[in-house]
Structures are given as structure tokens and as C-alpha cells.
Amino acid sequence: MDAEVFRAWIVSAAGVIEANRDHLTQLDAAIGDADHGINLARGFTAVLVALDAPGAKTATPGAILTVTGNTLISKVGGASGPLYGTAFRRAGKALGDAADVDLPALAAALDAALAGVQQLGAAREGDKTMVDALAPATRAFSKAIASPASRPTPMRNSNRSTPYRNSERCSCHSITDSPRPTLST
């Protein structure tokens, strides 16, 4: 996976966050100050600008994640900016200057991101924080890549014989296609 793949992931994430901005804000209203979706959308909009800025250091996957993290820290308010920003920065640092990233390197980057969030937030699994989602996800990813038999095959467009590349997207996998959870009172 090269820098273009990581850029496409960030662009896709920014789109999903923007599409779900109001929903994220509504969820936050039930337990917080009703600004999570607005802040994340603002932050990821700034990330897209930063990635496209002349002279931006985005030649490697690690650099893209580091720019993303630095931007989120500076543009997203509350605890979210530092937490998400630290996760991206730690992942970027773990990837270093490698031009291509394999699955074990990505697993190590995800572990570094989790460790950064845990250190900054002094959180552990069971504390009802984002760590309760990140920790099992990183473990599942590492487990999935540990066995060659369990590795996913590249997504393929049924109309062609080559795997999806860079910013191409499989329309069958979208967070926005899923039903939204509702809060019960």
C-alpha cells in the first residue's frame, strides 16, 4: 500500500464524516456538548486542504498520517482533536519513511495509534472510551493477517480482472449504507 492508498483512505473517511456530521452531532448531544460531528468535519476538511497544500510532505503513507494527525490536533476542539491526532501521528511515526506498507507494518501502526490514545487519555478497555472500539479492532486485524488463510483477497470489480487501486471504491462497502443506530431513552 503506497501513499495514494493512504490518501484515498483519508479522503474517503473525510467524506463519510461529512455525510454523517449531523448524526454524529446528534449522538454527542445525548452525552456531550453536541459538537463532535461539526468538529470532526471541520478537522477533516482542514486535513484535505493540508494534504493538497503546495509543499506538503505527503510522499509516504507515514507522512500522510502525520500530516493528518498534526492537522486534527490543531483544528479539532475538545478531546477529540488530540486523541484522533495522536492516533494518526503515532501510526505515521510507526510507518516511518517507507514508500510501501505491508499488512504487518499496518498492524504495527494501528497498535502504535492505540497505544498513543491510551497514553494520552489514560484509558483502558472497559473505561467506555474509544479504546473499547480500537483495542478489539487492532487485535482482530492482527489476528486476521497472522494466518495466510484468513487474509482477505483484494477487492475486485466484477467488470474487470484487476484489484481496486488507489481511490477507486467498491460500492458494496460503505458505512453510510448501514442503518444508523438509534438512541433509546
C-alpha positions in Angstrom: 0.0 0.0 0.0 1.5 3.3 -1.1 0.9 6.9 -0.3 -2.0 7.1 -2.8 -3.8 4.3 -1.0 -3.5 6.1 2.4 -4.5 9.4 0.8 -7.6 7.7 -0.6 -8.5 6.3 2.8 -8.3 9.8 4.4 -10.3 11.3 1.6 -12.9 8.6 2.0 -13.0 9.0 5.7 -13.5 12.8 5.3 -16.4 12.1 3.0 -18.1 9.7 5.4 -17.5 12.1 8.3 -19.0 15.0 6.4 -22.0 12.8 5.3 -22.6 11.8 8.9 -21.8 15.1 10.6 -25.3 15.8 11.8 -25.8 12.3 13.0 -22.5 12.3 14.9 -23.5 15.7 16.5 -26.9 14.3 17.5 -25.3 11.3 19.2 -22.9 13.6 21.0 -25.9 15.7 22.1 -27.1 12.8 24.2 -23.9 12.5 26.2 -21.8 15.6 25.5 -21.9 19.1 24.1 -23.3 18.4 20.6 -20.2 19.3 18.6 -18.5 16.1 17.7 -19.7 15.8 14.1 -19.1 19.5 13.5 -15.6 19.4 14.9 -14.6 16.2 13.1 -16.0 17.5 9.8 -14.1 20.8 10.2 -10.9 18.9 11.1 -11.1 16.5 8.1 -11.9 19.4 5.8 -8.7 21.0 7.0 -6.8 17.7 6.6 -7.8 17.6 2.9 -6.6 21.2 2.4 -3.3 20.3 4.2 -2.7 17.2 2.1 -3.2 19.3 -1.1 -1.1 22.3 0.0 1.9 23.1 -2.1 5.0 21.7 -0.5 3.0 19.4 1.8 5.2 16.4 2.9 2.9 13.6 1.7 5.2 11.3 -0.3 4.8 8.3 2.0 2.0 6.7 3.9 3.6 7.7 7.2 3.8 11.3 6.1 0.2 11.4 5.1 -0.9 10.0 8.5 1.4 12.5 10.3 0.0 15.5 8.4 -3.5 14.2 9.2 -2.7 13.9 12.9 -1.0 17.3 13.1 -4.0 19.0 11.3 -6.5 17.3 13.6 -4.7 18.4 16.7 -4.6 22.0 15.5 -8.2 22.2 14.1 -10.5 19.9 16.1 -11.6 21.1 19.5 -12.2 19.3 22.8 -10.6 16.0 23.5 -11.2 14.6 20.0 -8.5 16.6 18.2 -5.7 15.5 20.5 -6.9 11.9 20.7 -7.5 11.3 16.9 -4.5 13.5 16.1 -2.2 11.4 18.4 -3.5 8.2 16.9 -2.7 9.3 13.4 0.7 10.8 14.4 1.7 7.7 16.2 0.6 5.5 13.3 2.6 7.7 10.9 5.7 7.6 13.1 5.4 3.8 13.2 5.3 3.6 9.4 8.3 5.9 9.1 9.6 6.8 5.6 8.6 3.5 3.9 7.2 4.1 0.5 5.1 0.9 0.6 3.4 -0.6 3.7 2.6 -4.2 4.1 -0.1 -5.7 6.4 2.2 -6.4 9.3 3.5 -2.8 9.2 -0.1 -1.5 9.1 -0.8 -3.7 12.2 2.1 -2.2 14.0 0.9 1.3 13.1 -2.6 0.5 14.4 -1.0 -0.8 17.6 1.0 2.4 17.9 -2.1 4.5 17.3 -3.9 2.6 20.1 -1.0 3.0 22.5 -1.0 6.7 21.8 -4.7 7.1 22.6 -4.3 5.0 25.7 -1.4 7.0 26.9 -2.9 10.4 26.2 -6.3 9.6 27.6 -5.1 7.3 30.4 -7.8 4.9 29.2 -8.0 1.1 29.2 -10.5 -1.3 27.8 -13.7 -1.2 29.8 -13.5 2.6 30.5 -16.2 3.3 28.0 -13.9 5.3 25.7 -12.8 5.0 22.1 -10.3 2.4 23.4 -13.2 0.0 23.7 -13.5 0.0 19.9 -9.9 0.5 18.9 -8.4 -2.3 21.0 -10.6 -5.1 19.8 -10.3 -3.8 16.2 -6.5 -3.8 16.3 -6.4 -7.3 17.8 -8.8 -8.6 15.1 -6.8 -7.0 12.4 -3.5 -8.6 13.7 -5.2 -11.9 14.1 -6.7 -11.7 10.6 -3.3 -11.1 9.0 -1.4 -13.7 11.1 -2.8 -16.6 9.1 -2.4 -16.5 5.3 -5.6 -18.5 5.0 -7.5 -15.7 6.8 -6.1 -12.8 4.8 -8.7 -11.0 2.7 -8.4 -11.2 -1.0 -8.1 -7.9 -2.8 -11.4 -6.3 -3.8 -12.2 -6.8 -7.4 -14.6 -5.0 -9.7 -16.7 -7.8 -11.3 -16.3 -6.0 -14.7 -12.5 -6.3 -14.7 -9.8 -8.6 -13.7 -7.6 -6.3 -11.6 -8.0 -5.3 -7.9 -9.3 -1.9 -6.9 -6.5 0.6 -6.7 -5.9 4.0 -5.1 -9.1 6.0 -4.9 -11.4 3.5 -6.6 -14.1 2.3 -4.3 -16.2 -0.8 -4.0 -19.8 0.4 -3.8 -20.8 -2.6 -1.7 -18.8 -1.4 1.4 -20.0 1.9 2.8 -20.6 3.0 6.4 -23.4 5.2 5.1 -25.2 2.2 3.7 -25.7 0.7 7.1 -28.7 1.6 9.2 -28.0 4.2 11.8 -28.2 3.2 15.4 -30.9 5.0 17.4 -30.7 6.1 21.0 -33.4 4.9 23.3 -34.3 6.9 26.4 
